[in-house]
Amino acid sequence: MTQQGITHNTASLQEASAKDKRWSKLKKYWYLVTLIVPAITIGSVLMAVQTGYGQWLWALAVVFWVVIPIVDFVFDEDPYNPTDEEQAQLLENSSYYKNILYAATVLQWVGLFAMTYAAVLGDFSWFNIVGAFLSVGAMHAVGLTMSHELGHKLNDKTQVIFAQVCSAVSGYAHFNIEHNKGHHKDVATPDDPASSRMGENIYKFAIRELPGAAKRGWTLEAERLKRQGRSVFSLHNELIQTSLITVAGYGAMVLLFGVEALPFLLLTAAYGWFQLTMANYIEHYGLMRQVGENGRFERCQPKHSWNTNFKASNLLTLHLQRHSDHHAHPTRPYQLLRDYADAPSLPQGYPAMMGMSLIPNAWRRIMDHRVVEWAEGDMTRVNMDPAHKDELFAKYHRAAEVAVDTSDSEGKAAAA
Amino acid sequence: MMAKYQCPDCGYIYDEHYGCEREGYNAGTLWSELPEDFPCPDCFVRDKPDFEKISEG
């Protein structure tokens, strides 16, 4: 019997060195970076208003897209996995880790109010309003990561409520339901709108993922309410509850700052959703679970997620980058998630890879051969975009064997 | 006395006495009355056939 998978799999984990242990102790405080994200948003508004330099509004966008990838590059990977003993301790102190997320949720709302104020009432150039837009998008990305963490803890009402309040910041009401009940069930299969297919670029994926996930979330909630004998249009509908929090918050900002706040809020929310789309895009690209003899997809295993283990982005994403462990044990708290040495691995942290995904040619150059290697050249095992299936199959299927066969026959011909 | 079943991944316990109201399964709903595709209401990565019986009814 395992509780959240804590007591097994230790054999594959690395022994902690003294240096790792020091890092593990410090890491507890580094998790406060989750609070720093909205604090940067608030601080940048204060600085912009105080100094009149609107460039400050770019601060969080620059941190997300430039500083974190550089820090990842400099400080490299995070080798530390908690031992069994430390895992028990981390669980005992779980209120500390939860409180960070509760406080950060409140700060996310304050950050959105502050930046909307600056964008609408501040006398800043369009260039710096773009900075404000990108900074709020980056804040939403971290906010949805927090909401993701909280929303998995369905046995804890406080975390579930904060997940809704946190998803409401970017108006992404269906996220928690569709993610838990839909994505985790169908992940790495062609049925999942939130698992990207090899050959599918980020923009095509977004068109499939954004409406597909919303529809699945609504359907799943309708099914739950039907079992309860309630109308889907009731206040018991969690999508409606979360949407009402968004309407209240956004409505308050429209009242306070004027109707010009609305386009800024809606555009930044949509960009926040797209940031989540980017995360979904990179997490399972091309990976596919196989159908067993019973006609069902095999259970999701560590090999069905792309991982990356850089220190800074691990902290920023609440260990979401240790994605294999997350999918193996979705209710494991973020402070316990472990790196699997033999799981599929991305060359950079999530923020850098998300940026790379925006350039489809670069993404495919980096990733397609990794997917082929993962599938050991057997393209029947790959989740492929139907529009590119024939081309990918012709190019990669058993390509290594064909090359060996060809060189063999060439060798024989030469010998003859 | 009603039976209890536990999710082998996250430890969630389905107690027939309480059912799972939040997912629409009323108190007193027997394990046998749950649909075959009933997923664990906490982790959603284990289904009814994966659960282990931990207490007899």
Interface residues (C-beta under 8 A of the other chain):
Chain A: M1 T2 Q3 Q4 G5 H152 L154 N155 N180 K181 H184 K185 R224 L225 K226 R227 Q228 G229 R299 C300 H327 A328 H329 P330 T331
Chain B: Q6 P8 D9 C10 G11 Y12 E21 R22 E23 G24 Y25 P39 P41 D42 C43 F44 V45 E52
